[in-house]
Amino acid sequence: MADPQIAQKSPFVEETEPGTYWWCACGKSGDQPFCDGAHKGTAFVPLEHAVTEKATLAWCGCKHTKTPPFCDGSHRAL
């Protein structure tokens, strides 16, 4: 599988309401950090994540995290 496109070399830190979110794994979405369908035709698929209570979350922006969909600092090595 090809490497994902790096959307940004830092997390997307957002106050997130409860709900179901689809994290972009390919890095091509125009609605980062969430999927807008730009992965179609690639081997990438978005990752579904349910948020049960309002929280400030650090969604991975580099798409190289070992703990998807959240930032683990992997962007520091890119």
C-alpha positions, 0 to 999 in steps of 0.5 A, spaced: 500 500 500 502 507 498 503 511 503 498 516 505 498 524 503 500 528 509 495 533 510 499 537 515 505 535 520 501 537 526 494 534 529 487 537 528 485 539 535 478 540 535 472 540 540 468 535 538 461 533 539 458 526 541 457 523 534 460 518 529 466 521 525 469 518 519 477 520 520 480 521 513 486 515 512 488 517 505 490 525 507 486 527 500 480 530 504 478 537 503 474 536 510 480 534 514 481 531 519 474 527 516 473 524 510 469 527 504 470 521 499 477 523 496 480 516 497 475 513 492 479 509 487 485 508 492 486 502 497 485 507 503 478 507 507 476 512 512 476 510 520 469 510 523 470 513 530 464 514 535 465 520 540 460 519 546 461 525 550 463 532 548 471 532 548 477 536 545 481 531 541 487 531 537 485 528 530 492 525 527 493 530 521 500 526 518 496 520 517 502 516 520 499 515 527 500 508 530 494 510 534 488 512 529 485 516 529 488 520 534 495 523 534 501 519 537 507 524 535 509 520 529 509 527 525 515 529 529 519 524 525 516 525 518 
